[in-house]
Amino acid sequence: MKKIFLAILAVATAFAVSAQYKAPQIVANGGYHKAPSSGAKNTISALKAAQKLKVYASECDVNLTKDGEVLVVQSGWHPNRKASPKADVQRSTLEKMLNIPYANGEYISTLEDFLKRAKKKPATKLMLDLKSQATPQRETELVEAVIATVEQMGMQNNVEYLAAHPWICYELAKKAPEGSKIAYLSGNYDPLYVKGLGCNSLDYNIKVWKKKKNWIKQAHKLGLTVNAWTVNKEEDIRWCIQNGVDFITTDEPVLAKKIVKEMCDAKK
């Protein structure tokens, strides 16, 4: 009888430990680009794969071409570095960028095309990372163009915004619809300063959170959410869960979902 009691106690203890954490939301970095059906980060195929996986959000980079068009494209260069000529997004025209294929034959999407696909499966939000520009004027132009496109597509409630440059965050806070989710990315400011920028979320590298773990509690006390990127290792995913991170941005969304289920959703 004693052995049975101890066995039951062990199971109950294990359940309590596994279920004690709040489940963070999973964000696919650049979409679920490692899926067999996906071609590369920030492509329609990667977005589709993220939607199929039913993650909270698919993150993507948005940038402004020389002629003022908003594209969804990784970082500041066309990712197909073997393409000729190589294309710097901000110094290239829309026509030039759209005519360079990815390695799998896919092409860069405009933000409007990306939103059209996102609208078909709105349960998976889009996190738009607005890339820093050469001047504040260009950054304001990017902010205004992105917000206008989102509103035109009726996707205000399905889009969140990220930026590494304070001016972009400040402009988003002024120009985006009230209640929009805006996150600061660079990791160099404390939660109080970030809130002063008009942001309601801190989206910092996992290394920053580990060095400044007290910022997680500070952010929550200020009503801000906490996102960690790019969290791919199992031990780092577990650390985020154990330390109350609200969102995990990852290149490994399948692994992240599995660990979240194990640690937070034991009843399922």
Number of C-alpha atoms within 10 A of each C-alpha: 6 7 8 9 9 11 12 12 12 12 11 12 12 12 17 14 13 17 18 13 16 16 20 21 17 23 31 33 27 28 31 33 25 18 18 10 12 21 19 24 24 28 25 24 21 26 30 23 22 29 24 12 16 19 22 20 27 29 27 27 22 26 29 29 21 15 12 16 19 25 24 25 27 21 18 19 17 21 21 15 12 10 13 8 10 15 19 16 23 20 13 17 17 20 11 12 21 15 10 20 15 18 14 10 8 16 16 23 19 17 22 17 15 19 22 13 15 22 17 11 15 16 14 24 23 26 26 23 24 26 21 21 18 8 10 14 11 17 22 18 18 25 23 16 17 25 19 15 16 19 14 12 14 14 19 18 15 20 23 18 26 26 23 19 17 18 17 27 25 19 19 27 20 12 15 20 13 9 10 18 21 28 30 29 23 15 18 12 15 15 27 15 11 23 20 10 21 19 26 22 24 26 26 22 17 23 15 16 21 15 9 12 13 12 19 22 17 14 20 16 12 12 13 21 22 25 28 24 20 21 23 17 14 12 11 18 25 15 15 21 21 15 16 18 22 21 21 29 27 25 22 22 26 17 15 27 19 11 18 22 16 15 20 21 17 15 9 6
